[in-house]
Amino acid sequence: MATSHPVVLAPVDTLLRHELEPWARLVEQRLEAGNRVVTLFGRLDRSGGVLTTAVVERAEGELEVLRGQAAPQASFASLTPRFPAVQMFERELWEQTGIVPDGHPWLKPVRYEGARQQHMRDHPFFSVRGQEIHEVGVGPIHASVIEPGHFRFMCHGEQVHHLEVQLGYQHRGVEALLLTRPARALAPLVEVIAGDSSVAYGWGYSAAIDALAGTTAGSAADVVAGIALELERVAMHLATLAGLMADVAFLQGGATYGRLRTAIINRTMRICGSRFGRGWLRPGGPRFGLTDHLRNDLKATLAAFSRDMAEVNDLVVSSRTVRARLRGVGVLTRQVALDLGLVGVAARASGVAVDTRVAQPGALYSGRPVVALTEPDGDCWARARLRMREVDESVRWIASVLDEPDLHRPGTNRRVRGAVAPLQPDTVCVSVREGVRGPVVQVLETGGDGRLVHYKVQDPSLVNWFGLALAVRNNDISDFPICNKSFDLSYCGNDL
């Protein structure tokens, strides 16, 4: 089943269950045809077997759901040697279900789930041999305010030959936790899966529940949700730019980006009561609309913001010291980004135009298009410049929709119709939203009684961490902080 919308409903009885090897060959055929894997995962079935699911994106933007089945501990020929973009998905499939991708060149745990938690110290790090090679280990406990993650550098002198990133220290068990509560009561949990992407996660979840319930939030509700998402994107890009400027000691830029971020998140708080947008979006429509006062306040804020943003951007772009520190550092070529299946800023800064808002626009972005921006060079400078441009584009988009009607009461549909309709039984629902780092993917599956039997969560960081590891190669180890900040990936988004 295929669709070009960001939410896909696939009744289970319409999905052909292929045996494991035919299913893998089907995925391989889609990749050979130029399709992109959005997610690939498995879950244990009540019968004791494993159900495998792949969601692929066709060239036209349509999403297709492919389903397979396998016996426990079964194996299939790994697709990774030919298509490196699936390497992390196959590793996660093996870790969570025991299905073995034979021939996988890098078959290591992603998060050390379950019984593997006690064996993180035995992680088989890649080793570079030579008398002049030395290893540098950083973390998992860091000096700065940062979540746990271990970085193992293989260096020749100051130059990094290889970086291996080991995550999975938090053991949160998010996906299992989401099955312990009623489907409609999950918003507060979903919003904190990755706290700086609360709106992206919350909107994706709400859209999935609405689709399964057969309710429509309405055009005004979609516009308000879109505004919430773009405000989040602006705020988080500014946080990254502030950190990046601090790392290269351009304090004027760092302080100004931080001040501008505060102005944006404070406006979000005025609307919904949370600077991170938590509690704003719910199934059936946003809980808070934009009154005339709030709209005028936001317009004034964005007008002042745009002037200051342009000024600080000019200072950063014209600074020779900033350019010297960022240009040519942490280069990730377009081909490598394509091969690894990178998403979001990490991909677009290497010239790969992937953006859910464009590929699966739905009614909101079809009538109110957003421009997918790219940079060609794939270095830290490109990732910084792209964030500046995406901030400007988000501000432009918000300003273009602020005068639309009925934004003050987008929750009317939610209150009148109610978000209480039963969820469609025996259905797979795929929901994708373009968060600040890339597509936030959530796949909900209901059983015969309409209750959730599986909730798959995928942060864009999952596929992008390996991109960071390759970008650091052949750079000085002192350049790692700016490489890391230019990607600005999520530890907790990876450690579900």
C-alpha angles and dihedrals in degrees: 000000000000138000138167094221125099090243121059125191114197118177108219093233090060093055115089111226107223123192113254100264095043089047091052090048090051090054089047091053091052091051092048088054090057098261120145125230110235094182140340124192146139139222134198113256124221088245090063096256130106128254114207124201132189126185113199130186117222123215090261090055097256117145118224127193118214120187132196139172133215143174118253114281091012120150140212135187107277116245093203098089089061099028112031090183090080096050096101093044092053091048091051091046090054093046096048102038109017093242106145122220099209113220096020105156096210107031102168131136116273099204107358094242127190116346091002091071091088093056103058090112088061094059108146099235117195110255129212112203127211139104093254095046119103133179127228119196121199123186153305080180109047132198092228128059098280138129122257118282134136123227118194114194123195105202140183102202105313094335120101113227095176139000123198119193117207116191134161102095097129101062093195098163092214098164093051091045091055089062094057096072135053112278093244094052097059102090097096090052096043092051092061099046085100107005097204090055097047094132095048091050094041094050093046091051094045092049090051093051091047091051093049090048093047093237127134121214093204137235097285091050091053091051092051090048089049090052090050091051094048092048088054091049092051093048095048094045088053091051090053093046091049091052093045092052090048090052091056092042095246091139098173090059093044094050094045095049088049092051092049091050089055090055091054099046091045089058089051088052091051090057102043108007096251128088088213094050094249114160093019100103125047137159109286095031143312117313092220129045133193113264119199089261093052092046093051090046091052092047091053091047093050093048092053090040093054092054094050093042092054090049096051092043089055090051092051096044093048094048110107092198092055092047091048092054097044109032115093092005122122095004117191113183124222092247093053090048090052094046093051094044093235119183141198122012091344090062100035092051087059093052098264109132101211117148126148090211088064102032095045102019100161119191094310101057095030090067095032106034124200121210116243105222127202139183120208106213104065096212132119090270091055092050091050094047091047091054090052091051094045090053089054091048093049091050090049091050094048091049091050094058102036094094096053115121128259096021088130092066109031091140094062090096090051094051096044100043096028127216092254104100112124116261117252108263126234093014136135114215121192117196123185128183127176104240126184092276097038138280116356103208123201123175118190122187125191128203130221092286094051094253122128116266096173137017115189118193124189125181117199088239090074093075097030100059091076088053089059090051091055095042091060094056115113091012126112113265088238087066093061096090093057092043090051094047093046089060092036095189127183122253095188091045087059097040099064 
